[in-house]
Amino acid sequence: MTGFSDAFKAALTEADIKTHNAKTDETETTKARVWLLSATEVGFDADGTEGTFLPLFDDFRMKVAAPTPEAVETASWTPGDFNTTAGWYWWLRSPYASYSHVVRHVVAAGTESYISAYRGLYGLRPALLLKSDISVSETPDERGVYIIE
């Protein structure tokens, strides 16, 4: 949350987040103000173990996420296809049940896969809830960002 403004942090609200523990085969609930999406929430699992499907992902194209200009500019490692106009890999919070060190993620084309959690070249697509009484700018600024007023 280091990069968030004080106004943005104040607008965040806490939520109960369900995560499957692959080691115990149980679902754990934690409280968070910012979290990674689950395989259930983006539509890869229909069992409801890790939350509820988010209708935003009815459109398959919403699973494809490109890096921000800041991510591309500051990346220490940049493969040739790492740019703001192409999809990139992003982490889910869902484990891959067969191995405790493996986590599921979304690949550049918007489909699901899994890989060792220590891999540092994937992006984050955090989820959060904002308080309902905040005021947000009607149009984005020059960077395409909507501002909490």
Secondary structure, 3 states (H helix, E strand, C coil): CCCCCHHHHHHEECEEEEEEECCCCEEEEEEECEEECCHHHHCCCCCCCCCCCCHHHHCHHHHCECCCHHHHHHCCCCCCCCCCCCCECEEEEEECCCCCCEEEEECCCCCEEEEECCCCCCECCEEEEECCCCCECCCCCCCCCCCEC
